[in-house]
């Protein structure tokens, strides 16, 4: 019953507009938050540095497509995987940062809550997601390429004093990519059948 009510809510236009407005605000805030890092980043890495706001940008496009009764499976796949990956990644990084600093910050708590919400929203939109094999493969290339740019060219999001642990963070990012791709394949694939 609860899942059915959630499904109905996901296709309520007022709720979708509310989510869209919230995510547009969060996306803008996210790109502003990355402003300092982008100012010292070569232009050709720009698409790969602000991971979380790009994930919510994909979600904004997905919501707009739903509102206009359109579909584009590549956006579905990119939104689902990046929301989970970078939502979970940011929660882990903020907790790790709390441990490293020895105290909990209000900004860190806000980032944990907002990024956990990103991961949850991915699952909320699962009933809408329809992908084809090429959507899956392009999404996999995007995610692994992004990991490569982040941890080979060291363009990963700089947060706190965790940079000495870049190798471990890169390893975590790799496995998050694998996990979200398995989820996409299993959940969206099953849904499409």
Order of alpha helices (4+ residues) and beta strands (2+ residues): alpha-alpha-alpha-alpha-alpha-alpha-alpha-alpha-alpha-alpha
